[in-house]
Amino acid sequence: MPKITKVYTRTGDKGTTSLGGGQRVEKDSLRITSYGTVDELNSFIGLAIASGLYKNIEDNLKIIQNELFHLGSDLCFIEEDKKKFSIPQIQEKHVLALEKIMDQYSDEMQPLENFILPGGTIGASYLHVARTVCRRAERDAIALTKEESIGEFVVRYLNRLSDALFVMARYENFKKNYTDIYWDSRI
């Protein structure tokens, strides 16, 4: 685990930053954008937790927040450097855990009949925002794959996580007795 002794380093004042392996890259590179969006996602999940979510959702989200640091680590190191450094990475077990969470929550709720409007309780609304940021993180990671290799499970994890956040938002509303509002395509 890295020890952070100083928050500021002054090394990024000219628009570059270091990857985990020490390479200097532009701060607006796709790799930095990818894990920056993951960081933003993690912050929105923290906001959702702070809103007072149903305990089971909160517990799962705290695990997911930790996994998002794994994901950031996964994106912060180029594939060649992952062989040199022992870093946490997203694995298939993380993807499968998200699927299990979705199945458990979905089993308690009525199946969807149509698209729903994002919203409901404060917590569910924050989860919907986190879901949309997660979709952006997924798009950023996919764009990065067109230039460089990334971890095998990064895109799959982000794809499942956005679905899981959607299900969690519905479940939060369900547990707080808020009925989903369906999209009315006739308006």
N, C-alpha and C positions, 0 to 999 in steps of 0.2 A: 504494500500500500504506500503510495507516495506521501511524503511529508511536505506540506506547504508551509514554508517559513515566512514568505512575503507574498502578498497578493499582487503587487505591481513589480514588473521586471524591467520596464522601459524597452524591451526588445521588440515590441510590436508597434512602436511609434511611427514606423515608416511603411505600415500597411502589410507587413508579413507576420507570420507566426510559425511556430515549430510544430511539426507532427510528433507523435509519440517516439518515433525513431530518430528524431533530431533534424529531419529535413525541413528547410525553410520553404514556405509556400505563401502565396498571396492570400490575404484574409477573405477574399471573395471567391476563392476556388470552390469547385463543386464539393470537394471533400470537407472543407471547413463549413460550407453551407449545410451539408448533410448532417454533420454532428451538431451544428448550431441549432438546427431545427429540432433535433432530438432533445437538446437542452431546453428549448422553448416548450416542447411537449411536456417534459418532465416538470417544468415550472407550472404549467396549467394543471397537471395532475395534482401537484401540491396545493394549488388553489382550490381544486375540487375537494380534496381531503379536508382542508381548513374550513370548508363550508358546512361540515357536519353530516357526512354521508352515513348511510346505513353501515353498521360496524363490519359486516362481512365484506362489503365492497371496499371499505377503507383498508382492511387487512390485506386484501388482494392487491390493491393499488400500491401499498407500501413495498410489497415484493416487486411489483412491476417497476416502481421507481428505481430500485436497486438494479434490476435487469436493464433499465435504460442507461445506467452508467456502464454496464457491460457493453451495450450497443455503442455508446460513445467511444469506449475503448476500442471496440472492434473497428470503428470507422476512423479512429485517430491514428491507427497504425496501418501502413501499407502491407499487403499480403506477405511480401518477402521478410519484413521485420517481425511478423508474428511468429516466425520460426526461431528468431533470435531471442525474443522476449517472451516471458511467460505472462500473458495478459488474459484477463477474462474476456470471453466472447459469447455471443448468442449461439445457442445450440438448439438442436431439434427438440430437446426436452422442454425448452422455454416456449416453443411454438405449441407443442402438445398441451402444456399446462394452460395456455390461453384457451384452447379449444375445450378443455375440460370445464373451465370456468363458465364459458358461454353455454355449454350443454346444461350445466347445473342450474344456472339462472333461467334459461329458456324453458326448462321443464316445469317451472313454477308458474310461468306466465302464459297468457293466451297467445297463439301464433299471430303474427302480423297479417292484416288483411289488405294493407295498402301502405304507402309511404307515410311516415309521421312527421309532423313539424318538430324541429328541434326546440326543446324547452321543457317546461314543467317546473319542477322545484329548482331552487338555486343550484343545488348539487348536480342534478341531472343536466341543467343548462351548462354548467362548467364542463361536465363530461362530454357534452356535445361539442363544445369548443375544442377540447383536447382531441376529440375524434377527428375534427377537421384539420388540426395541426398535424396529427399523426398521418393523415392522408398526404399532406404536403411533404412530410418527412419521407414518406414512401416514394413520392414522385422525385424528390431530390436524390434519394439513393438510387433509383432507377436511372436517372440522368447520369449519375456518377459511374454506373456500370458500363455506360457507353464509352467512357474514357479510361477507366481503371477497374481492376478486379476488386471486389469487396467480399466480406465474409459470406459464406454459403447460405446462412439463414437470416441475414439482415432484412432482406425485402420480405421474405415470408413472415418474419416476426412482426414487422410493421403492418403488413396486410392483416394479420390476425388481430393485432392489437387494436387497430381502428375498428374492426368488427366487435371486439370485446368491449371497447369503450361505448359503442352504440348499445350493446346489450346491457351493459352496466347502467347506462343512462335510463333505459327503459325499466330496469329492475329497481333503480332508485325511486323512480316515479311510482312503480307498482308498490313498493314497500311503504311509501309515504301516501298511498291512496290517491295518487294523481293519475287520472285517465289520459292515455295518449290521445293527442289530437291528430286525426288523420288529415292528410292533404286532400283538399277539395279541388279537383281539377276542373270543376264547372264554374268556378268563380272567375 
